[in-house]
Amino acid sequence: MATPISRALSANIDDRTLHELYLWPFAEAVRAGVGAVMTAYNEVNGSASHANSYLINNILKDELGFQGFVMCDWLSQASGVAASLAGLDVAMPGDTMIPLLGTSYWNYELSTAVLNGSLPLSRLNDQVTRIVATWFQLGQDQNYPAPNFSSWTNSTVGLLYPGAVISPVGVVNQHVDVQADHANVSRTISRDSITLLKNDNSTLPLARNSSLALFGTDQAKNPIGINSCSSRACDEGTLGMGWGSGTANYPYLDDPVTAIMGMASSTTSYNTDVFPLTVNPTDGTTAVVFVNADSGEGSETVEGNPGDRTVSGLNTWHSGDTLVQQAAEKYSTVIVVVHSVGPVIMENWINLPSVKAVLLAHLPGQEAGASLTDVMFGSYSPSGRLPYSIPVAESDYPASVGIASATFGQVQDTFSEGLYIDYRYLNKHSIAPRFPFGH
C-alpha cells in the first residue's frame, strides 16, 4: 500500500503471463456474473491498480466484457480525474488518505471536473450506469432486505454512524440467522478437499473400535475462544482459516478431537505440541498427530511472520515435525493430519516406517471435525487433489524476496519466472517433488 513517503510495490508482469496464468480467475468471475471488482493496493507495471487504464478499461471492461462497476480498496485512491478516466467507478470509502475529514478526490469534485472539461460527462454517466445496472441485475430493487448487522460491533445497540464525530444510538444488529443449510455445504466442501498423501498397509479407513491417541494442539479449538484473536491473527488450536481482513467469525467450530471421540470411544487426547514423556502406548493403539502451518494478510504479524511465512518458511509450526518424529518413535502406526495454507516440507518424517498415513485437510473452516472423520472412518473416500506441488526442499522453488516492512523508494517485484510456476518450474528444471500438483 502506498504511504505519504513511498509508492506501493509494483508487480511487474509480461502480457502473455498475465493472460495465460493470472487473468483466468477474473475471466471466470465475469462469466459467472459478478457485479463488482475491487482493485489492489499495489501497482502493476508502474501504474497504480486503481488508476491502471490497461487493466481496467482494456482487459477487464473490453476484453472480458465486464459490465459491472470497479471499486478501489479502502483508502487506496490517490487521484481524481485520472482514476475516473482509467476506469475506476467507485471510491471506497470515499475519503482521501486522511479519513474522517470529509475530503474526497471525487464527491463534488467530479461535478467540477465535468464543468471545467477535464472529465467527459459521458464517463461520469458510465460510472453511474454501471452502479445502478448492477443494483438492478442483482434484484436489489425488489424487496431486498436492508442491512441488519454492523461490522463494527456484535452488540445489539450501537452507533448508527460510527464514522461520524457525533452519532445517534440505535439497533445495529438484529442477529438474523442466515445459515440455512450452510453447515452441510461447508462440510461437503471441506470433506471433498481432503487429500490422501500416504496410506501404507491400508491404514485408513479406521474402524470405530480403534484405539487412538491424539497429539497436537491443532486437534482442538482455541481454548480462549474460537474468535478470540482479531481477524484470526493467531495460530491457536485447530487451523480452519488464515488471518486478515477477509476472515469471518466462526458461528461455531466443530473441532477434530470432538468429532473423533464421537466416532471412536477408545480415544485419548494429549492436547499439546510437546510429546509427553510419560506416554506408554499399548499394543494396537494408533497415534494421530495434528500439525499446521498458517499465514495471512500483511497487516498482522503472527509468531514473527508478517503475513506470509517469512520466518517459518515452509515448515510446520510449533515444532510439528518434532512432534511427529517423537510419536513415530513410540507408536508403530502414526497418522498425520495437516491443516495448512499451502505446501509444507515433510521430509523429516514422511518416510519414517511408523508414519503409515498422511491426510492434508487444508483449511476446513467450521466443519473441521466432521469433514475429517467422514474420511478417516470411511464414510467417504478422500477425493481431494493437490492444488500445488509439495517440494522436497524449499530451495527447489525459485528464490523469492520477502518484504516484511515498508521501505523507502518503490519495491519492484518482477515476475521473472513468467509462465514457469509450481509444477512447470519443477518440470523445466528436472526437479522431482515429494508430491506433484494434482496428486
C-alpha positions in Angstrom: 0.0 0.0 0.0 1.2 3.5 -0.8 2.2 5.8 2.1 2.9 9.5 2.2 6.6 8.7 1.8 6.7 5.8 -0.6 4.8 4.3 -3.5 3.2 0.9 -3.3 5.1 -2.1 -4.6 5.0 -2.6 -8.3 4.2 -6.1 -9.6 5.8 -6.3 -13.0 4.5 -8.9 -15.4 4.6 -9.5 -19.1 1.4 -9.7 -21.1 1.5 -13.3 -22.0 2.0 -14.4 -18.4 -0.8 -12.1 -17.3 -3.3 -13.6 -19.9 -2.3 -17.2 -19.6 -1.9 -17.5 -15.8 -3.3 -14.8 -13.7 -6.3 -13.5 -15.7 -8.3 -16.7 -15.7 -9.9 -16.4 -12.2 -11.2 -12.9 -13.2 -12.4 -14.2 -16.5 -14.4 -17.0 -14.7 -15.8 -14.5 -12.2 -17.0 -12.2 -15.0 -18.6 -15.2 -16.8 -20.3 -16.1 -13.6 -21.9 -12.7 -13.5 -20.0 -10.9 -10.7 -21.3 -7.4 -10.2 -18.2 -5.6 -8.7 -14.4 -6.0 -9.0 -12.0 -4.4 -6.4 -8.6 -3.2 -7.4 -5.4 -3.9 -5.4 -3.3 -1.7 -3.2 -0.1 -2.4 -5.2 0.9 -1.0 -8.6 1.1 -3.1 -11.7 3.9 -2.4 -14.2 4.4 1.0 -12.5 0.8 2.1 -12.6 -1.5 2.2 -9.5 -4.1 -0.6 -9.8 -7.0 1.7 -9.1 -5.8 4.0 -12.0 -4.4 1.4 -14.4 -6.3 2.0 -17.6 -4.8 -1.0 -19.3 -6.0 -3.4 -16.7 -9.4 -1.8 -16.0 -10.5 -0.4 -19.4 -8.7 -2.6 -21.8 -8.6 -6.0 -20.2 -11.4 -6.1 -17.7 -14.1 -4.0 -19.4 -13.1 -4.5 -23.0 -11.5 -7.9 -23.4 -13.6 -9.7 -20.6 -16.7 -7.7 -21.3 -17.3 -6.8 -17.6 -20.4 -4.6 -17.3 -20.4 -4.1 -13.5 -18.5 -1.5 -11.5 -14.9 -1.3 -10.4 -14.1 -0.1 -6.8 -10.8 0.6 -5.2 -9.7 -1.0 -1.9 -10.0 1.2 1.2 -8.0 4.4 1.1 -6.0 3.4 -2.0 -7.4 6.1 -4.3 -4.7 8.7 -5.0 -6.1 10.7 -7.9 -9.4 12.1 -9.1 -9.8 12.7 -12.8 -7.0 10.2 -13.7 -8.7 7.4 -11.7 -12.0 8.0 -13.3 -10.6 8.1 -16.8 -8.7 4.9 -16.1 -12.0 3.1 -15.4 -12.5 3.4 -11.6 -16.2 3.7 -10.8 -16.5 3.7 -7.0 -14.1 5.2 -4.5 -14.0 3.4 -1.1 -14.7 4.5 1.4 -14.8 7.9 -0.2 -12.2 9.8 1.9 -8.7 10.6 0.9 -5.6 9.5 2.7 -6.7 11.2 5.9 -10.0 9.5 6.9 -13.0 11.2 8.6 -12.1 14.7 7.4 -14.8 14.6 4.8 -12.5 15.5 1.9 -12.6 13.5 -1.3 -10.9 13.2 -4.7 -14.4 12.8 -6.1 -17.7 13.9 -4.4 -18.5 17.4 -5.7 -15.1 17.4 -7.4 -16.4 15.2 -10.1 -19.0 17.8 -11.0 -16.2 20.4 -11.0 -14.2 18.2 -13.3 -17.1 17.8 -15.7 -17.8 21.5 -15.7 -14.2 22.5 -16.4 -13.9 19.9 -19.2 -11.3 17.7 -17.6 -13.8 14.8 -17.3 -16.3 13.9 -20.1 -19.9 13.8 -18.9 -20.2 10.5 -20.7 -17.6 9.0 -18.3 -19.5 10.2 -15.2 -22.7 8.8 -16.7 -20.9 5.5 -17.3 -19.9 5.3 -13.7 -23.4 5.9 -12.5 -24.9 3.5 -15.1 -22.6 0.6 -14.0 -23.5 1.0 -10.4 -27.3 1.3 -11.0 -27.3 -1.5 -13.5 -25.6 -3.9 -11.0 -28.2 -2.9 -8.4 -31.0 -3.9 -10.9 -29.1 -7.0 -12.1 -28.9 -8.4 -8.6 -32.5 -7.7 -7.8 -31.8 -5.2 -5.1 -34.7 -3.1 -6.3 -37.3 -5.8 -5.4 -38.0 -6.4 -1.7 -34.3 -6.7 -1.0 -33.6 -6.6 2.8 -31.9 -3.6 4.3 -28.6 -4.1 6.2 -29.3 -5.7 9.5 -25.9 -6.1 11.0 -22.8 -4.0 11.9 -19.2 -4.8 11.1 -18.1 -2.5 13.9 -19.7 -4.3 16.9 -21.5 -7.5 17.9 -23.7 -5.6 20.3 -27.4 -5.2 19.5 -27.3 -1.5 20.2 -24.6 0.9 19.0 -23.6 3.9 17.0 -25.7 4.3 13.8 -23.0 6.3 12.1 -19.7 5.1 13.6 -17.6 7.2 11.3 -19.3 10.5 12.3 -18.0 12.8 15.0 -21.4 12.7 16.7 -23.8 9.8 16.1 -27.2 8.8 17.4 -27.5 5.4 19.0 -29.9 2.6 17.9 -30.3 -1.0 16.9 -27.4 -2.0 14.7 -27.5 -5.8 14.9 -30.7 -7.7 14.5 -28.9 -11.1 14.8 -30.7 -12.7 11.9 -29.8 -16.3 11.4 -29.0 -16.8 7.7 -27.1 -20.1 8.0 -29.8 -22.3 6.4 -28.0 -25.5 5.2 -24.6 -23.8 5.1 -23.2 -26.4 7.5 -23.9 -29.1 5.0 -22.3 -27.1 2.2 -19.2 -26.3 4.4 -18.9 -30.0 5.5 -19.1 -31.2 1.9 -16.5 -28.7 0.6 -14.1 -29.5 3.4 -14.5 -33.2 3.1 -14.2 -33.3 -0.7 -11.0 -31.2 -0.4 -9.1 -33.6 1.9 -6.1 -35.1 0.1 -4.7 -38.5 0.9 -0.9 -38.3 0.5 0.0 -41.6 2.0 -1.8 -44.8 3.1 0.6 -47.7 3.7 -1.0 -51.1 4.6 -4.5 -49.6 4.1 -4.2 -47.9 7.5 -7.2 -45.8 6.6 -10.1 -46.0 6.9 -10.2 -46.6 10.7 -12.6 -48.9 12.4 -14.9 -47.4 15.0 -13.4 -49.6 17.7 -9.9 -48.3 17.0 -7.8 -47.3 20.0 -6.5 -43.8 19.2 -4.1 -41.3 20.9 -4.3 -37.7 19.6 -1.4 -35.3 19.7 -1.0 -31.6 18.8 -3.0 -28.5 19.8 -4.4 -28.4 16.2 -6.8 -31.1 17.2 -8.9 -28.8 19.4 -10.4 -25.4 19.2 -8.6 -22.3 20.6 -9.1 -22.6 24.4 -9.6 -18.9 24.9 -12.3 -18.7 22.2 -12.7 -19.6 18.6 -13.0 -15.9 17.6 -10.7 -14.5 20.4 -7.9 -13.4 18.0 -8.8 -10.4 16.0 -9.0 -11.3 12.3 -7.9 -14.8 13.4 -4.4 -13.4 13.8 -3.0 -16.2 15.9 -2.3 -19.9 15.5 -4.0 -21.4 18.5 -6.0 -24.6 18.2 -7.5 -26.0 15.0 -6.4 -24.0 12.0 -9.6 -23.5 10.0 -8.7 -20.3 8.1 -5.8 -17.9 7.7 -5.8 -14.4 9.1 -6.6 -11.0 7.8 -9.4 -8.6 6.8 -11.0 -11.3 4.6 -11.8 -13.6 7.6 -15.1 -14.2 9.2 -16.2 -15.0 12.8 -16.9 -18.7 13.3 -20.6 -19.3 14.2 -19.1 -22.5 15.8 -16.1 -24.7 15.3 -16.5 -28.5 15.1 -13.0 -29.5 16.1 -11.4 -32.8 15.2 -11.0 -34.1 18.8 -14.7 -33.8 19.5 -15.6 -35.5 16.2 -13.1 -38.3 16.6 -14.2 -39.0 20.2 -17.8 -39.2 18.8 -16.7 -41.9 16.4 -14.1 -43.9 18.5 -14.8 -44.1 22.2 -11.4 -45.5 22.9 -9.6 -42.2 22.3 -7.1 -40.4 24.5 -6.3 -36.8 23.8 -3.0 -35.1 24.5 -3.7 -31.5 23.6 -0.1 -30.4 23.5 2.6 -29.7 20.9 5.3 -31.3 23.1 5.3 -35.0 23.2 4.5 -36.2 26.8 7.4 -38.2 28.3 5.0 -40.3 30.3 3.2 -41.8 27.3 3.5 -45.6 27.1 1.4 -46.8 24.2 -0.4 -50.1 24.4 -0.3 -52.6 21.5 -2.7 -51.7 18.8 -3.1 -48.0 19.6 -2.7 -45.7 16.7 -1.3 -42.2 17.1 -3.0 -39.3 15.2 -0.7 -36.3 15.1 -2.1 -32.9 14.2 0.2 -30.2 12.7 -0.4 -27.0 10.9 1.1 -24.0 9.0 -0.5 -20.6 9.0 -0.3 -17.3 7.1 -2.4 -14.3 6.3 -2.6 -10.6 5.5 0.5 -8.4 6.0 -1.4 -6.1 8.3 -0.8 -8.6 11.1 2.3 -10.4 12.3 1.8 -13.8 13.9 4.7 -15.6 15.7 7.2 -13.4 13.8 5.5 -14.0 10.4 4.4 -10.7 8.8 1.6 -12.0 6.7 3.5 -14.6 4.6 5.6 -17.4 6.1 8.7 -15.2 6.3 10.2 -16.7 9.4 8.7 -20.2 9.5 9.3 -20.9 5.8 7.5 -24.0 4.5 7.9 -25.8 7.8 5.2 -26.9 10.2 4.6 -24.5 13.1 5.0 -25.2 16.8 7.7 -27.8 16.2 5.3 -30.0 14.4 8.0 -32.1 12.7 9.5 -33.0 16.1 6.1 -34.0 17.5 5.6 -36.4 14.5 9.1 -37.8 14.9 8.6 -38.4 18.6 5.3 -40.1 18.2 6.8 -42.3 15.5 9.4 -43.5 17.9 6.8 -44.6 20.4 3.9 -45.9 18.1 4.1 -48.4 15.4 1.3 -46.7 13.5 1.1 -43.0 13.1 -1.4 -40.9 11.1 -0.5 -37.3 10.4 -3.2 -34.7 9.8 -2.0 -31.5 8.3 -4.0 -28.2 8.3 -2.1 -25.7 6.1 -2.4 -22.6 4.0 -0.1 -24.2 1.4 2.8 -26.6 0.9 4.7 -27.8 3.9 8.0 -29.7 3.8 7.5 -33.2 5.1 11.0 -34.7 4.6 11.7 -35.0 8.4 9.0 -37.7 8.8 7.2 -38.7 5.6 9.4 -41.8 5.1 9.5 -42.9 8.8 8.3 -46.6 8.9 5.7 -45.8 11.6 4.1 -42.9 9.6 1.6 -45.0 7.8 -0.9 -42.4 6.6 -1.0 -38.6 5.9 -4.1 -36.5 5.3 -3.8 -33.0 4.0 -7.0 -31.3 5.2 -6.1 -27.8 4.0 -8.2 -25.1 5.7 -11.5 -26.8 6.6 -13.4 -24.0 8.3 -16.2 -24.5 10.8 -16.7 -28.2 9.9 -13.1 -29.3 10.5 -14.1 -32.2 12.7 -17.0 -33.9 10.9 -15.4 -33.5 7.5 -12.2 -35.2 8.7 -14.0 -38.1 10.4 -16.1 -38.7 7.3 -12.9 -39.6 5.6 -10.9 -41.1 8.4 -13.6 -43.6 9.3 -14.6 -44.5 5.7 -18.0 -42.9 5.2 -16.4 -41.1 2.2 -13.3 -41.8 0.1 -10.8 -39.0 0.1 -11.2 -37.2 -3.3 -9.2 -34.0 -3.0 -6.3 -33.2 -5.3 -3.3 -31.0 -4.6 -3.7 -27.5 -6.0 0.1 -27.1 -5.8 3.2 -29.2 -5.7 4.9 -30.2 -2.4 8.6 -30.0 -2.8 11.4 -32.0 -1.2 13.1 -28.8 -0.1 12.1 -25.1 -0.1 15.2 -24.4 -2.2 13.5 -26.4 -5.0 11.3 -23.4 -5.6 12.7 -20.3 -7.3 14.1 -17.7 -5.0 11.6 -15.1 -3.7 12.1 -11.9 -1.8 10.2 -11.5 1.5 9.1 -7.9 2.1 8.5 -7.6 5.8 8.0 -3.9 6.3 7.7 -0.6 4.5 10.8 0.7 2.7 11.9 4.0 1.2 11.6 4.0 -2.6 9.5 1.7 -4.6 9.9 -2.0 -4.4 10.0 -3.8 -7.8 8.5 -7.3 -7.7 9.2 -8.6 -11.2 7.6 -11.9 -12.2 10.7 -13.1 -13.9 9.7 -16.7 -13.8 6.9 -15.9 -16.3 4.8 -19.0 -17.0 7.1 -21.3 -15.1 5.4 -21.6 -11.7 4.9 -24.6 -9.5 5.0 -27.8 -11.5 6.0 -26.0 -14.7 9.1 -24.7 -12.9 9.9 -28.1 -11.4 9.5 -29.8 -14.8 11.6 -27.2 -16.6 14.5 -27.8 -14.1 14.0 -31.5 -13.8 13.2 -31.3 -10.1 11.1 -34.2 -8.7 8.6 -33.0 -6.0 7.7 -35.0 -3.0 4.0 -34.9 -4.1 3.2 -33.4 -7.5 0.4 -30.9 -8.4 -2.8 -32.9 -8.8 -1.8 -35.8 -6.6 
